[in-house]
């Protein structure tokens, strides 16, 4: 489990095509400290498994399902990525519960800078709109954020200087894709209420 608090901006140093998959090599001095084969690291909000670790770099295999569902397929050598290790048991939950299971992708629609923060509008797939509410939580490229406005096919977020400086969201421009993970609690509630409604009609 992750919390959406990005630990560092990493970089893609190599991409190897494996037919129906890709192998990424990534540089991240913070997240590779003490890393071992089989550990999990979130890359732009996608939970990946460490295959090899050497120095401040690690490799991870990305299957076709992940490439199709997320924006990782658009990454290339030199791309900057948000990196986060799983939260430790007993640690502070600084963001919200993040699984690293991307629900879909959106794209940056527009950015409106102000003196101390920036409002960013992000497109939202229709099937995810029901899980997004004002003042609720959403994960964008692995960053835990609070929804400012929730529209039928978009939402807005307010980014503070720290987020702009320390994550890829400070680099994204209009049209760039982003990974989205909605609040898992909302999905569980929907499923439970749906099952209860079906039982009531039997």
PyMOL commands that set and color helices and strands:
alter all, ss='L'
color gray80, all
select helices_A, chain A and resi 64-69+72-74+126-131+161-166+168-170+184-200
alter helices_A, ss='H'
color red, helices_A
select strands_A, chain A and resi 8-17+21-27+40-43+46-54+57-63+80-85+104-113+117-123+137-140+143-150+154-160+177-182
alter strands_A, ss='S'
color yellow, strands_A
deselect
rebuild
show_as cartoon
